Amino acid sequence: MEGGDYKSLLVLVTSYSSRYHGEIYEVKIQKGSGQIMGGVRGAIGDEYGKDQAPLRPVTTFFNKNTYSIPDSCLCDATDLFGGSKLYLLFREGMQANPPHSVMTPDSLKGYVFDIQNKSFSTFQGPRVPKPLGNVISAYEKLYHLAIPVTSPHEPNDPESVFERYDPLNDSWEFLPPVPSVISDQGVEIVGYAVYNHHILLSLTCGPGYEFLAFHVRTQKWVHVKVEKSHRMACSHFPFRGRAVVLGDRMYASSYSFGVVLEFSFDCEAYSLTPKLVFPRFKRMHLANMDIGVQTEYLVHLGGWDFCFVQTAYDYKRIDRQPLWITTFRIIVGSGGSSNIEILHSTIRDVYIHGGWHVHVNFSFTPLLE
């Protein structure tokens, strides 16, 4: 999928109507220039929609012609082995379960999508299934943090469960319990970073936020404090998705839509220092769009180049929805200050099968020979 003059960006998009749908789309980005192949520069006004066929999916989930994945599932995903394989956990949607049903290990199914061969296989799901959870890739292993949910379906579910998967022997092991803050009601894990043998978790806690770090060698949890020197950057915490780590700098999308943050993590003092807030990325939607829920994902293209993939549900259209794609470069000055250069911005449509929610769940660049 990787060409000599372009890089492949894969985007996992899910939607929901009376059932779930999921597809992986490929966007080709020219190396060096950041030009998005097949896209119109700016793609604003009358140019949008002209001579632009919707992106075709690389693969489709919940389709019996590709693989038998139950159509009532929610999807979590991450990549391993340099991005050549996409690991997906499909958990039964809570609305699909009858009242007071009990989740079993079969309720959380693991699938591997081989990017190069475009084929599916299965892997062992976590030992303890729960309605909600987060999938994290770190050091060629998979981590799953199952989150308790207070609902009629899970009335006695007070604890979180942390497990690690070794793909070499297809087995899970339990890790030390997570600090009680994650078991508190209203706490959600929205992002993570992998740095110097640590997994840094970004959490929302009601109107506020917290950060926790897990050392993968000592298997100890530590609360991370936030330095308040950059008040504006702090106001855009927590960060979302998987942060990009370049040296001692980290980059991630903010919990505020259309904002990219730069920050650093001191894993000796266990402190997080916000550095910079990049200007709010231009919202590409047209004036006649009726925009709903918005999601986005920041992807590293190599060097100091990035791609920002965004979407929002347009209530005026039921068959196609837009992906806003922006490539940009971070310019680091001699004094260490940073700025950005927008390389290209465009919109590409995707089919969503009449769904009324659309989400960018995950995006990455596969590193294939």
BALOBA-1460 file (C-alpha; in Angstrom, 3 decimals):
// residues 369
<rec num="1" residu="m" x="0.000" y="0.000" z="0.000"/>
<rec num="2" residu="e" x="3.022" y="2.253" z="0.388"/>
<rec num="3" residu="g" x="4.081" y="3.763" z="-2.941"/>
<rec num="4" residu="g" x="7.435" y="5.129" z="-4.000"/>
<rec num="5" residu="d" x="6.207" y="8.722" z="-4.034"/>
<rec num="6" residu="y" x="3.316" y="8.603" z="-1.591"/>
<rec num="7" residu="k" x="2.458" y="7.479" z="1.926"/>
<rec num="8" residu="s" x="-0.750" y="5.636" z="2.796"/>
<rec num="9" residu="l" x="-2.926" y="6.959" z="5.599"/>
<rec num="10" residu="l" x="-5.538" y="4.482" z="6.853"/>
<rec num="11" residu="v" x="-8.646" y="5.804" z="8.596"/>
<rec num="12" residu="l" x="-11.069" y="3.646" z="10.597"/>
<rec num="13" residu="v" x="-14.572" y="5.128" z="10.350"/>
<rec num="14" residu="t" x="-17.646" y="3.763" z="12.123"/>
<rec num="15" residu="s" x="-21.285" y="4.803" z="11.914"/>
<rec num="16" residu="y" x="-24.533" y="3.674" z="13.471"/>
<rec num="17" residu="s" x="-28.153" y="3.581" z="12.363"/>
<rec num="18" residu="s" x="-30.172" y="0.536" z="13.445"/>
<rec num="19" residu="r" x="-26.896" y="-1.431" z="13.338"/>
<rec num="20" residu="y" x="-23.197" y="-0.633" z="13.318"/>
<rec num="21" residu="h" x="-21.029" y="-0.181" z="10.245"/>
<rec num="22" residu="g" x="-17.274" y="0.103" z="9.972"/>
<rec num="23" residu="e" x="-14.810" y="0.661" z="7.165"/>
<rec num="24" residu="i" x="-11.118" y="1.327" z="6.707"/>
<rec num="25" residu="y" x="-10.350" y="3.986" z="4.103"/>
<rec num="26" residu="e" x="-7.027" y="4.762" z="2.460"/>
<rec num="27" residu="v" x="-5.856" y="8.314" z="1.789"/>
<rec num="28" residu="k" x="-2.693" y="8.761" z="-0.278"/>
<rec num="29" residu="i" x="-0.378" y="11.618" z="0.680"/>
<rec num="30" residu="q" x="2.540" y="12.681" z="-1.479"/>
<rec num="31" residu="k" x="5.850" y="12.390" z="0.329"/>
<rec num="32" residu="g" x="7.658" y="15.644" z="0.983"/>
<rec num="33" residu="s" x="4.963" y="18.036" z="-0.248"/>
<rec num="34" residu="g" x="2.123" y="16.701" z="1.913"/>
<rec num="35" residu="q" x="-0.240" y="16.967" z="-1.071"/>
<rec num="36" residu="i" x="-3.360" y="14.840" z="-0.545"/>
<rec num="37" residu="m" x="-3.813" y="12.890" z="-3.743"/>
<rec num="38" residu="g" x="-7.256" y="13.186" z="-5.318"/>
<rec num="39" residu="g" x="-8.237" y="16.137" z="-3.154"/>
<rec num="40" residu="v" x="-9.054" y="19.699" z="-4.159"/>
<rec num="41" residu="r" x="-6.936" y="22.328" z="-2.415"/>
<rec num="42" residu="g" x="-9.156" y="24.031" z="0.101"/>
<rec num="43" residu="a" x="-12.232" y="22.154" z="-1.139"/>
<rec num="44" residu="i" x="-14.446" y="25.041" z="-0.087"/>
<rec num="45" residu="g" x="-17.517" y="26.519" z="-1.725"/>
<rec num="46" residu="d" x="-18.648" y="25.363" z="-5.150"/>
<rec num="47" residu="e" x="-15.515" y="23.247" z="-5.641"/>
<rec num="48" residu="y" x="-16.630" y="20.754" z="-3.002"/>
<rec num="49" residu="g" x="-18.507" y="17.803" z="-4.438"/>
<rec num="50" residu="k" x="-17.436" y="18.365" z="-8.032"/>
<rec num="51" residu="d" x="-15.445" y="15.577" z="-9.673"/>
<rec num="52" residu="q" x="-14.806" y="13.972" z="-6.293"/>
<rec num="53" residu="a" x="-15.915" y="10.374" z="-6.007"/>
<rec num="54" residu="p" x="-16.282" y="9.099" z="-2.416"/>
<rec num="55" residu="l" x="-13.360" y="7.160" z="-1.017"/>
<rec num="56" residu="r" x="-13.667" y="3.413" z="-1.488"/>
<rec num="57" residu="p" x="-13.093" y="1.294" z="1.625"/>
<rec num="58" residu="v" x="-10.081" y="-0.989" z="1.866"/>
<rec num="59" residu="t" x="-12.274" y="-3.335" z="3.902"/>
<rec num="60" residu="t" x="-15.724" y="-3.344" z="5.488"/>
<rec num="61" residu="f" x="-16.682" y="-4.803" z="8.858"/>
<rec num="62" residu="f" x="-20.042" y="-6.349" z="9.736"/>
<rec num="63" residu="n" x="-20.258" y="-7.690" z="6.190"/>
<rec num="64" residu="k" x="-20.740" y="-11.433" z="5.804"/>
<rec num="65" residu="n" x="-18.881" y="-11.320" z="2.515"/>
<rec num="66" residu="t" x="-15.671" y="-10.244" z="4.277"/>
<rec num="67" residu="y" x="-15.815" y="-11.710" z="7.784"/>
<rec num="68" residu="s" x="-18.493" y="-12.760" z="10.219"/>
<rec num="69" residu="i" x="-18.373" y="-9.968" z="12.810"/>
<rec num="70" residu="p" x="-21.629" y="-9.378" z="14.750"/>
<rec num="71" residu="d" x="-23.322" y="-6.213" z="13.560"/>
<rec num="72" residu="s" x="-24.223" y="-5.052" z="17.088"/>
<rec num="73" residu="c" x="-20.598" y="-4.486" z="18.137"/>
<rec num="74" residu="l" x="-18.626" y="-1.453" z="19.178"/>
<rec num="75" residu="c" x="-15.050" y="-1.268" z="17.913"/>
<rec num="76" residu="d" x="-11.712" y="-0.381" z="19.526"/>
<rec num="77" residu="a" x="-8.525" y="-0.558" z="17.479"/>
<rec num="78" residu="t" x="-4.779" y="-0.057" z="17.532"/>
<rec num="79" residu="d" x="-1.826" y="-1.123" z="15.411"/>
<rec num="80" residu="l" x="1.187" y="-3.329" z="16.178"/>
<rec num="81" residu="f" x="4.338" y="-4.503" z="14.425"/>
<rec num="82" residu="g" x="5.153" y="-1.211" z="12.759"/>
<rec num="83" residu="g" x="1.599" y="-0.711" z="11.599"/>
<rec num="84" residu="s" x="1.450" y="-3.823" z="9.426"/>
<rec num="85" residu="k" x="-1.374" y="-5.324" z="11.489"/>
<rec num="86" residu="l" x="-4.469" y="-3.679" z="12.909"/>
<rec num="87" residu="y" x="-5.779" y="-5.233" z="16.126"/>
<rec num="88" residu="l" x="-9.494" y="-4.759" z="16.745"/>
<rec num="89" residu="l" x="-11.637" y="-5.610" z="19.749"/>
<rec num="90" residu="f" x="-15.354" y="-5.814" z="19.034"/>
<rec num="91" residu="r" x="-17.517" y="-5.597" z="22.129"/>
<rec num="92" residu="e" x="-21.249" y="-6.200" z="22.074"/>
<rec num="93" residu="g" x="-23.097" y="-2.898" z="22.227"/>
<rec num="94" residu="m" x="-24.934" y="-2.475" z="25.538"/>
<rec num="95" residu="q" x="-28.131" y="-1.569" z="23.723"/>
<rec num="96" residu="a" x="-27.960" y="-4.952" z="21.952"/>
<rec num="97" residu="n" x="-27.942" y="-6.907" z="25.218"/>
<rec num="98" residu="p" x="-31.218" y="-7.792" z="26.932"/>
<rec num="99" residu="p" x="-31.735" y="-6.312" z="30.429"/>
<rec num="100" residu="h" x="-29.608" y="-7.887" z="33.151"/>
<rec num="101" residu="s" x="-27.584" y="-9.885" z="30.619"/>
<rec num="102" residu="v" x="-24.102" y="-10.887" z="31.738"/>
<rec num="103" residu="m" x="-21.060" y="-10.277" z="29.571"/>
<rec num="104" residu="t" x="-18.872" y="-13.333" z="28.980"/>
<rec num="105" residu="p" x="-15.391" y="-13.711" z="27.456"/>
<rec num="106" residu="d" x="-17.134" y="-14.370" z="24.138"/>
<rec num="107" residu="s" x="-18.671" y="-10.890" z="24.359"/>
<rec num="108" residu="l" x="-15.309" y="-9.318" z="23.536"/>
<rec num="109" residu="k" x="-13.928" y="-10.676" z="20.285"/>
<rec num="110" residu="g" x="-10.446" y="-10.040" z="18.932"/>
<rec num="111" residu="y" x="-9.670" y="-9.723" z="15.230"/>
<rec num="112" residu="v" x="-6.469" y="-8.932" z="13.352"/>
<rec num="113" residu="f" x="-6.579" y="-7.189" z="9.988"/>
<rec num="114" residu="d" x="-3.418" y="-7.791" z="7.959"/>
<rec num="115" residu="i" x="-2.857" y="-4.544" z="6.074"/>
<rec num="116" residu="q" x="-0.709" y="-6.064" z="3.356"/>
<rec num="117" residu="n" x="-2.839" y="-9.124" z="2.589"/>
<rec num="118" residu="k" x="-6.173" y="-7.446" z="3.412"/>
<rec num="119" residu="s" x="-7.187" y="-10.524" z="5.380"/>
<rec num="120" residu="f" x="-8.727" y="-11.177" z="8.804"/>
<rec num="121" residu="s" x="-7.733" y="-13.603" z="11.526"/>
<rec num="122" residu="t" x="-8.724" y="-13.891" z="15.178"/>
<rec num="123" residu="f" x="-6.930" y="-13.576" z="18.503"/>
<rec num="124" residu="q" x="-7.853" y="-14.358" z="22.083"/>
<rec num="125" residu="g" x="-9.998" y="-11.682" z="23.730"/>
<rec num="126" residu="p" x="-9.265" y="-10.289" z="27.231"/>
<rec num="127" residu="r" x="-10.079" y="-12.493" z="30.210"/>
<rec num="128" residu="v" x="-12.467" y="-10.003" z="31.806"/>
<rec num="129" residu="p" x="-14.983" y="-8.455" z="29.415"/>
<rec num="130" residu="k" x="-16.724" y="-5.187" z="30.233"/>
<rec num="131" residu="p" x="-19.023" y="-2.913" z="28.232"/>
<rec num="132" residu="l" x="-16.357" y="-0.203" z="27.917"/>
<rec num="133" residu="g" x="-12.585" y="-0.278" z="27.585"/>
<rec num="134" residu="n" x="-9.509" y="1.172" z="25.925"/>
<rec num="135" residu="v" x="-6.990" y="-0.526" z="23.665"/>
<rec num="136" residu="i" x="-3.366" y="0.656" z="23.863"/>
<rec num="137" residu="s" x="-0.332" y="-0.475" z="21.871"/>
<rec num="138" residu="a" x="3.067" y="-0.175" z="23.534"/>
<rec num="139" residu="y" x="6.366" y="-1.967" z="22.933"/>
<rec num="140" residu="e" x="4.832" y="-4.570" z="20.573"/>
<rec num="141" residu="k" x="2.205" y="-5.605" z="23.099"/>
<rec num="142" residu="l" x="-1.462" y="-4.824" z="23.495"/>
<rec num="143" residu="y" x="-2.916" y="-3.356" z="26.691"/>
<rec num="144" residu="h" x="-6.604" y="-3.363" z="27.535"/>
<rec num="145" residu="l" x="-8.013" y="-1.238" z="30.336"/>
<rec num="146" residu="a" x="-11.589" y="-2.319" z="31.040"/>
<rec num="147" residu="i" x="-13.701" y="0.415" z="32.591"/>
<rec num="148" residu="p" x="-16.620" y="-0.203" z="34.982"/>
<rec num="149" residu="v" x="-20.043" y="1.039" z="33.979"/>
<rec num="150" residu="t" x="-22.961" y="1.622" z="36.316"/>
<rec num="151" residu="s" x="-26.035" y="0.438" z="34.437"/>
<rec num="152" residu="p" x="-28.843" y="-2.142" z="34.694"/>
<rec num="153" residu="h" x="-26.643" y="-4.421" z="32.582"/>
<rec num="154" residu="e" x="-23.697" y="-4.293" z="34.991"/>
<rec num="155" residu="p" x="-25.121" y="-3.455" z="38.450"/>
<rec num="156" residu="n" x="-22.179" y="-4.869" z="40.440"/>
<rec num="157" residu="d" x="-19.172" y="-3.700" z="38.468"/>
<rec num="158" residu="p" x="-17.087" y="-1.409" z="40.711"/>
<rec num="159" residu="e" x="-13.565" y="-2.257" z="39.533"/>
<rec num="160" residu="s" x="-11.405" y="-1.563" z="36.497"/>
<rec num="161" residu="v" x="-9.298" y="-4.390" z="35.078"/>
<rec num="162" residu="f" x="-5.928" y="-3.923" z="33.370"/>
<rec num="163" residu="e" x="-4.556" y="-6.683" z="31.110"/>
<rec num="164" residu="r" x="-1.645" y="-7.108" z="28.693"/>
<rec num="165" residu="y" x="-1.657" y="-9.254" z="25.555"/>
<rec num="166" residu="d" x="1.411" y="-10.962" z="24.086"/>
<rec num="167" residu="p" x="0.766" y="-11.654" z="20.376"/>
<rec num="168" residu="l" x="3.635" y="-14.158" z="20.208"/>
<rec num="169" residu="n" x="1.814" y="-16.686" z="22.414"/>
<rec num="170" residu="d" x="-1.761" y="-15.352" z="22.082"/>
<rec num="171" residu="s" x="-2.251" y="-14.915" z="25.822"/>
<rec num="172" residu="w" x="-3.297" y="-12.245" z="28.316"/>
<rec num="173" residu="e" x="-1.877" y="-11.508" z="31.757"/>
<rec num="174" residu="f" x="-3.345" y="-9.417" z="34.558"/>
<rec num="175" residu="l" x="-1.470" y="-6.267" z="35.585"/>
<rec num="176" residu="p" x="-1.599" y="-4.356" z="38.903"/>
<rec num="177" residu="p" x="-4.935" y="-2.701" z="39.696"/>
<rec num="178" residu="v" x="-5.528" y="0.755" z="38.325"/>
<rec num="179" residu="p" x="-5.786" y="3.676" z="40.802"/>
<rec num="180" residu="s" x="-9.297" y="4.129" z="42.106"/>
<rec num="181" residu="v" x="-9.784" y="7.385" z="40.184"/>
<rec num="182" residu="i" x="-10.537" y="5.353" z="37.041"/>
<rec num="183" residu="s" x="-13.271" y="3.500" z="38.888"/>
<rec num="184" residu="d" x="-14.985" y="6.761" z="39.815"/>
<rec num="185" residu="q" x="-18.187" y="7.592" z="38.006"/>
<rec num="186" residu="g" x="-17.781" y="10.088" z="35.157"/>
<rec num="187" residu="v" x="-14.111" y="9.266" z="34.457"/>
<rec num="188" residu="e" x="-13.186" y="8.510" z="30.849"/>
<rec num="189" residu="i" x="-9.834" y="7.647" z="29.259"/>
<rec num="190" residu="v" x="-9.552" y="9.826" z="26.158"/>
<rec num="191" residu="g" x="-5.866" y="9.606" z="25.170"/>
<rec num="192" residu="y" x="-2.471" y="8.089" z="25.840"/>
<rec num="193" residu="a" x="1.235" y="8.441" z="25.088"/>
<rec num="194" residu="v" x="4.073" y="5.903" z="25.139"/>
<rec num="195" residu="y" x="7.399" y="7.288" z="26.336"/>
<rec num="196" residu="n" x="10.501" y="5.914" z="28.072"/>
<rec num="197" residu="h" x="8.879" y="2.681" z="29.322"/>
<rec num="198" residu="h" x="5.761" y="4.536" z="30.460"/>
<rec num="199" residu="i" x="2.167" y="4.642" z="29.318"/>
<rec num="200" residu="l" x="0.727" y="8.079" z="30.049"/>
<rec num="201" residu="l" x="-3.077" y="8.135" z="30.311"/>
<rec num="202" residu="s" x="-5.164" y="11.250" z="29.668"/>
<rec num="203" residu="l" x="-8.458" y="11.298" z="31.602"/>
<rec num="204" residu="t" x="-11.565" y="13.430" z="31.788"/>
<rec num="205" residu="c" x="-13.040" y="13.661" z="35.282"/>
<rec num="206" residu="g" x="-16.345" y="15.483" z="35.062"/>
<rec num="207" residu="p" x="-15.463" y="19.091" z="34.181"/>
<rec num="208" residu="g" x="-11.758" y="18.532" z="34.948"/>
<rec num="209" residu="y" x="-8.938" y="16.230" z="33.926"/>
<rec num="210" residu="e" x="-6.181" y="14.037" z="35.361"/>
<rec num="211" residu="f" x="-3.117" y="12.173" z="34.119"/>
<rec num="212" residu="l" x="-1.778" y="8.797" z="35.241"/>
<rec num="213" residu="a" x="1.438" y="7.003" z="34.276"/>
<rec num="214" residu="f" x="2.115" y="3.267" z="34.246"/>
<rec num="215" residu="h" x="5.721" y="2.005" z="34.173"/>
<rec num="216" residu="v" x="5.706" y="-1.137" z="32.017"/>
<rec num="217" residu="r" x="8.826" y="-2.584" z="33.726"/>
<rec num="218" residu="t" x="8.157" y="-1.882" z="37.406"/>
<rec num="219" residu="q" x="4.384" y="-2.152" z="36.820"/>
<rec num="220" residu="k" x="3.700" y="0.786" z="39.123"/>
<rec num="221" residu="w" x="1.045" y="3.477" z="38.736"/>
<rec num="222" residu="v" x="1.842" y="7.135" z="39.482"/>
<rec num="223" residu="h" x="-0.319" y="10.259" z="39.452"/>
<rec num="224" residu="v" x="1.110" y="12.926" z="37.135"/>
<rec num="225" residu="k" x="0.948" y="16.597" z="38.065"/>
<rec num="226" residu="v" x="0.473" y="19.378" z="35.511"/>
<rec num="227" residu="e" x="2.702" y="22.441" z="35.507"/>
<rec num="228" residu="k" x="0.440" y="25.491" z="35.259"/>
<rec num="229" residu="s" x="2.950" y="27.854" z="33.624"/>
<rec num="230" residu="h" x="1.072" y="27.935" z="30.294"/>
<rec num="231" residu="r" x="-2.457" y="28.815" z="31.324"/>
<rec num="232" residu="m" x="-3.909" y="28.788" z="27.795"/>
<rec num="233" residu="a" x="-2.479" y="25.340" z="27.003"/>
<rec num="234" residu="c" x="-3.768" y="23.988" z="30.315"/>
<rec num="235" residu="s" x="-7.255" y="25.158" z="29.375"/>
<rec num="236" residu="h" x="-7.146" y="22.818" z="26.352"/>
<rec num="237" residu="f" x="-6.203" y="19.701" z="28.347"/>
<rec num="238" residu="p" x="-6.769" y="16.772" z="28.390"/>
<rec num="239" residu="f" x="-5.386" y="15.512" z="25.094"/>
<rec num="240" residu="r" x="-7.133" y="12.930" z="22.900"/>
<rec num="241" residu="g" x="-6.014" y="9.900" z="20.911"/>
<rec num="242" residu="r" x="-2.483" y="8.538" z="20.735"/>
<rec num="243" residu="a" x="0.086" y="11.290" z="21.192"/>
<rec num="244" residu="v" x="2.996" y="11.585" z="18.769"/>
<rec num="245" residu="v" x="6.373" y="11.566" z="20.539"/>
<rec num="246" residu="l" x="9.317" y="13.330" z="18.881"/>
<rec num="247" residu="g" x="12.333" y="13.455" z="21.180"/>
<rec num="248" residu="d" x="11.192" y="15.107" z="24.396"/>
<rec num="249" residu="r" x="8.180" y="16.752" z="22.731"/>
<rec num="250" residu="m" x="4.685" y="15.314" z="22.472"/>
<rec num="251" residu="y" x="1.925" y="16.357" z="20.099"/>
<rec num="252" residu="a" x="-1.755" y="15.440" z="20.343"/>
<rec num="253" residu="s" x="-5.199" y="16.748" z="19.538"/>
<rec num="254" residu="s" x="-6.902" y="18.640" z="22.326"/>
<rec num="255" residu="y" x="-10.184" y="17.725" z="23.943"/>
<rec num="256" residu="s" x="-11.309" y="20.980" z="22.299"/>
<rec num="257" residu="f" x="-12.099" y="20.230" z="18.662"/>
<rec num="258" residu="g" x="-9.645" y="21.566" z="16.072"/>
<rec num="259" residu="v" x="-6.727" y="22.280" z="18.442"/>
<rec num="260" residu="v" x="-3.283" y="20.620" z="18.500"/>
<rec num="261" residu="l" x="-1.154" y="20.736" z="21.668"/>
<rec num="262" residu="e" x="2.584" y="20.516" z="22.262"/>
<rec num="263" residu="f" x="3.707" y="19.329" z="25.704"/>
<rec num="264" residu="s" x="6.443" y="17.381" z="27.500"/>
<rec num="265" residu="f" x="6.405" y="14.600" z="30.097"/>
<rec num="266" residu="d" x="9.072" y="14.338" z="32.801"/>
<rec num="267" residu="c" x="8.976" y="10.675" z="33.826"/>
<rec num="268" residu="e" x="11.299" y="11.233" z="36.802"/>
<rec num="269" residu="a" x="9.370" y="14.092" z="38.403"/>
<rec num="270" residu="y" x="6.126" y="12.727" z="36.928"/>
<rec num="271" residu="s" x="5.030" y="16.104" z="35.673"/>
<rec num="272" residu="l" x="3.420" y="17.268" z="32.447"/>
<rec num="273" residu="t" x="4.379" y="20.653" z="31.018"/>
<rec num="274" residu="p" x="2.182" y="22.239" z="28.324"/>
<rec num="275" residu="k" x="4.311" y="24.097" z="25.793"/>
<rec num="276" residu="l" x="2.179" y="25.483" z="22.999"/>
<rec num="277" residu="v" x="-1.300" y="25.623" z="21.508"/>
<rec num="278" residu="f" x="-1.295" y="25.613" z="17.731"/>
<rec num="279" residu="p" x="-3.894" y="27.848" z="16.056"/>
<rec num="280" residu="r" x="-7.346" y="26.381" z="15.734"/>
<rec num="281" residu="f" x="-7.423" y="24.417" z="12.508"/>
<rec num="282" residu="k" x="-9.748" y="25.850" z="9.894"/>
<rec num="283" residu="r" x="-13.110" y="24.158" z="9.919"/>
<rec num="284" residu="m" x="-13.653" y="23.096" z="6.371"/>
<rec num="285" residu="h" x="-17.419" y="22.570" z="6.387"/>
<rec num="286" residu="l" x="-19.660" y="24.643" z="4.171"/>
<rec num="287" residu="a" x="-22.151" y="27.189" z="5.427"/>
<rec num="288" residu="n" x="-25.112" y="25.012" z="4.395"/>
<rec num="289" residu="m" x="-23.944" y="22.010" z="6.453"/>
<rec num="290" residu="d" x="-25.853" y="21.220" z="9.652"/>
<rec num="291" residu="i" x="-22.997" y="19.870" z="11.770"/>
<rec num="292" residu="g" x="-23.376" y="17.477" z="14.713"/>
<rec num="293" residu="v" x="-20.917" y="15.395" z="16.758"/>
<rec num="294" residu="q" x="-17.282" y="16.012" z="15.778"/>
<rec num="295" residu="t" x="-14.332" y="13.605" z="16.041"/>
<rec num="296" residu="e" x="-10.712" y="13.795" z="14.911"/>
<rec num="297" residu="y" x="-7.351" y="12.008" z="14.995"/>
<rec num="298" residu="l" x="-3.761" y="13.255" z="14.712"/>
<rec num="299" residu="v" x="-1.328" y="11.073" z="12.737"/>
<rec num="300" residu="h" x="2.448" y="11.267" z="12.356"/>
<rec num="301" residu="l" x="3.630" y="11.105" z="8.732"/>
<rec num="302" residu="g" x="7.345" y="11.039" z="9.525"/>
<rec num="303" residu="g" x="9.883" y="13.726" z="10.391"/>
<rec num="304" residu="w" x="7.966" y="16.818" z="11.493"/>
<rec num="305" residu="d" x="5.021" y="16.192" z="9.156"/>
<rec num="306" residu="f" x="1.527" y="15.382" z="10.439"/>
<rec num="307" residu="c" x="-1.978" y="14.743" z="9.193"/>
<rec num="308" residu="f" x="-5.131" y="15.838" z="10.996"/>
<rec num="309" residu="v" x="-8.261" y="13.829" z="10.096"/>
<rec num="310" residu="q" x="-11.593" y="15.301" z="11.206"/>
<rec num="311" residu="t" x="-15.257" y="14.526" z="10.671"/>
<rec num="312" residu="a" x="-18.652" y="15.679" z="11.856"/>
<rec num="313" residu="y" x="-22.107" y="14.405" z="11.089"/>
<rec num="314" residu="d" x="-23.980" y="16.513" z="8.515"/>
<rec num="315" residu="y" x="-27.678" y="16.106" z="9.334"/>
<rec num="316" residu="k" x="-28.657" y="17.190" z="5.823"/>
<rec num="317" residu="r" x="-27.075" y="14.117" z="4.216"/>
<rec num="318" residu="i" x="-27.789" y="10.483" z="5.048"/>
<rec num="319" residu="d" x="-25.671" y="8.547" z="2.565"/>
<rec num="320" residu="r" x="-22.333" y="10.374" z="2.539"/>
<rec num="321" residu="q" x="-20.371" y="12.242" z="5.179"/>
<rec num="322" residu="p" x="-17.204" y="14.371" z="4.932"/>
<rec num="323" residu="l" x="-13.658" y="13.663" z="6.065"/>
<rec num="324" residu="w" x="-11.645" y="16.861" z="6.456"/>
<rec num="325" residu="i" x="-7.980" y="16.094" z="5.907"/>
<rec num="326" residu="t" x="-5.177" y="18.565" z="6.669"/>
<rec num="327" residu="t" x="-1.446" y="17.951" z="6.350"/>
<rec num="328" residu="f" x="0.948" y="20.276" z="8.144"/>
<rec num="329" residu="r" x="4.576" y="20.613" z="9.178"/>
<rec num="330" residu="i" x="5.926" y="21.739" z="12.536"/>
<rec num="331" residu="i" x="8.779" y="24.209" z="12.211"/>
<rec num="332" residu="v" x="11.125" y="24.263" z="15.206"/>
<rec num="333" residu="g" x="13.158" y="27.466" z="15.430"/>
<rec num="334" residu="s" x="16.743" y="27.829" z="16.606"/>
<rec num="335" residu="g" x="15.517" y="28.947" z="20.021"/>
<rec num="336" residu="g" x="13.290" y="25.909" z="20.388"/>
<rec num="337" residu="s" x="10.019" y="27.690" z="19.609"/>
<rec num="338" residu="s" x="7.537" y="25.947" z="17.303"/>
<rec num="339" residu="n" x="5.177" y="27.006" z="14.550"/>
<rec num="340" residu="i" x="3.154" y="25.222" z="11.898"/>
<rec num="341" residu="e" x="2.996" y="25.340" z="8.117"/>
<rec num="342" residu="i" x="-0.202" y="24.061" z="6.495"/>
<rec num="343" residu="l" x="0.763" y="21.889" z="3.522"/>
<rec num="344" residu="h" x="-2.650" y="20.913" z="2.138"/>
<rec num="345" residu="s" x="-6.302" y="20.795" z="3.202"/>
<rec num="346" residu="t" x="-9.180" y="19.046" z="1.483"/>
<rec num="347" residu="i" x="-12.470" y="17.201" z="2.001"/>
<rec num="348" residu="r" x="-13.247" y="13.647" z="0.876"/>
<rec num="349" residu="d" x="-16.613" y="11.953" z="1.253"/>
<rec num="350" residu="v" x="-17.230" y="8.478" z="2.688"/>
<rec num="351" residu="y" x="-20.398" y="6.372" z="2.494"/>
<rec num="352" residu="i" x="-22.039" y="5.642" z="5.863"/>
<rec num="353" residu="h" x="-25.039" y="3.450" z="4.911"/>
<rec num="354" residu="g" x="-27.684" y="5.827" z="6.223"/>
<rec num="355" residu="g" x="-26.192" y="6.071" z="9.711"/>
<rec num="356" residu="w" x="-26.915" y="8.932" z="12.083"/>
<rec num="357" residu="h" x="-23.547" y="8.919" z="13.848"/>
<rec num="358" residu="v" x="-20.123" y="8.931" z="12.214"/>
<rec num="359" residu="h" x="-16.792" y="8.723" z="14.049"/>
<rec num="360" residu="v" x="-13.109" y="8.635" z="13.201"/>
<rec num="361" residu="n" x="-12.087" y="5.881" z="15.626"/>
<rec num="362" residu="f" x="-8.446" y="5.503" z="14.671"/>
<rec num="363" residu="s" x="-5.959" y="6.506" z="11.984"/>
<rec num="364" residu="f" x="-2.358" y="5.552" z="11.253"/>
<rec num="365" residu="t" x="0.255" y="5.079" z="8.533"/>
<rec num="366" residu="p" x="1.276" y="1.448" z="7.916"/>
<rec num="367" residu="l" x="5.012" y="0.870" z="7.586"/>
<rec num="368" residu="l" x="5.182" y="-1.787" z="4.903"/>
<rec num="369" residu="e" x="8.092" y="-2.824" z="2.747"/>
